[in-house]
Amino acid sequence: MVNLSEREGGIAAQVQSEMRDCAFVPAGLGVSELIALVAGARIFVGNDSGPAHVAAAAGRPCVVIFGATNPAQWRPWGVEHRVVETGATFRAVRGDKTLPLNEPRSIEAVDVEEVRVACEESLSATGGASAG
């Protein structure tokens, strides 16, 4: 189930108001419903999370917003994608683990315009990527 905290719910409401006519993930969505929604999407836009990797596995173009996780390590693989990041730098601890050294701005500072531009670039690179 996708469950949004009160704070996340407020952010989700703001995103939905900014992105009318776009798919939106409601609270309480089951895993199979999430997979179906993402697999049928023209593009996935979200933070570095499980649904981003579901989108990549389904071959959907992705715009993924990264905070204190390393996009070089956790970016979508095998699909057209754009990363919007906070400028954090990382130190490799071992092959499968990195630690943030600094984060010049928080993930909350990521601007809607940055994400919109990344979406346009990704869709242009895929020729508009229809679902299917």
C-alpha positions in Angstrom: 0.0 0.0 0.0 1.2 3.5 -0.8 0.5 5.5 2.4 1.2 9.2 2.5 1.9 11.0 5.8 0.1 14.2 6.6 3.0 16.2 5.3 3.4 14.1 2.2 -0.3 14.4 1.6 0.0 18.2 1.5 2.9 18.0 -0.9 0.9 15.6 -3.1 -2.0 17.9 -3.1 0.2 20.8 -4.3 1.7 18.6 -7.0 -1.7 17.5 -8.2 -2.9 21.1 -8.4 0.2 22.1 -10.4 -0.1 19.1 -12.7 -3.8 18.9 -13.6 -4.8 16.2 -16.1 -1.9 14.0 -15.0 -2.0 10.7 -13.2 -1.8 10.9 -9.5 -1.0 8.1 -7.0 -3.7 8.1 -4.3 -3.1 6.9 -0.8 -4.0 3.3 -0.2 -3.0 2.1 -3.7 -2.2 -1.6 -3.7 1.0 -3.0 -5.3 -0.7 -4.6 -8.3 -2.7 -1.4 -8.9 0.5 0.7 -8.6 2.3 -1.6 -11.1 -0.6 -1.3 -13.6 -0.8 2.5 -13.2 3.0 2.9 -13.7 3.2 0.5 -16.6 0.5 2.4 -18.4 2.0 5.8 -17.8 3.6 8.0 -20.5 6.3 9.0 -18.0 7.0 8.4 -14.3 7.8 11.4 -12.1 8.7 10.9 -8.5 11.3 10.6 -5.8 13.9 7.9 -5.6 11.6 5.0 -4.4 10.3 1.6 -5.3 7.7 2.9 -7.8 10.6 4.6 -9.8 12.2 1.2 -10.1 8.9 -0.4 -11.1 8.6 2.2 -13.8 12.1 1.4 -15.1 11.3 -2.3 -15.1 8.2 -1.5 -17.1 10.2 0.4 -19.6 8.7 3.8 -18.8 10.7 7.0 -19.1 11.5 8.3 -15.7 12.2 11.7 -14.0 13.5 10.8 -10.5 14.1 13.4 -7.8 17.1 12.5 -5.5 17.9 14.0 -2.1 20.4 12.3 0.1 20.7 9.1 -2.0 23.3 8.7 -4.7 21.8 8.9 -8.2 24.9 7.3 -9.7 24.1 4.2 -7.6 20.2 4.3 -7.6 19.2 5.9 -10.9 16.8 3.9 -13.1 18.6 1.4 -15.3 17.9 0.5 -18.9 15.4 3.3 -19.7 15.4 6.9 -20.7 15.6 8.9 -17.5 16.5 12.3 -16.1 17.7 12.9 -12.6 16.8 16.0 -10.6 19.1 16.3 -7.6 20.1 18.5 -4.7 23.8 18.6 -5.5 24.7 16.2 -2.7 28.1 14.6 -2.8 28.9 11.0 -1.6 31.7 8.9 -0.3 31.9 5.3 -1.3 32.0 3.0 1.8 31.9 -0.2 -0.2 30.7 -1.2 -3.6 27.0 -1.3 -2.7 27.0 1.6 -0.2 27.6 5.3 -0.3 27.2 7.9 2.3 26.2 11.6 1.7 29.0 14.0 2.6 26.9 17.1 2.1 23.6 18.2 0.6 23.7 21.9 -0.5 20.0 22.1 -0.6 17.2 19.9 0.7 14.9 17.9 -1.6 12.2 20.3 -0.7 14.1 23.0 -2.5 13.7 21.2 -5.8 11.6 23.5 -8.0 8.6 22.4 -10.1 10.3 24.1 -13.1 13.4 21.9 -12.8 11.1 18.8 -12.9 9.1 20.2 -15.8 12.2 20.8 -17.8 13.5 17.3 -17.0 10.1 15.8 -18.1 10.2 17.7 -21.4 13.8 16.5 -22.1 12.9 12.9 -21.3 9.8 12.9 -23.5 11.7 14.6 -26.3 14.3 11.9 -26.2 11.7 9.2 -26.4 9.6 10.9 -29.0 6.7 11.3 -26.6 6.8 7.7 -25.3 3.4 6.3 -25.6 2.4 3.7 -23.0 2.4 0.1 -23.9 
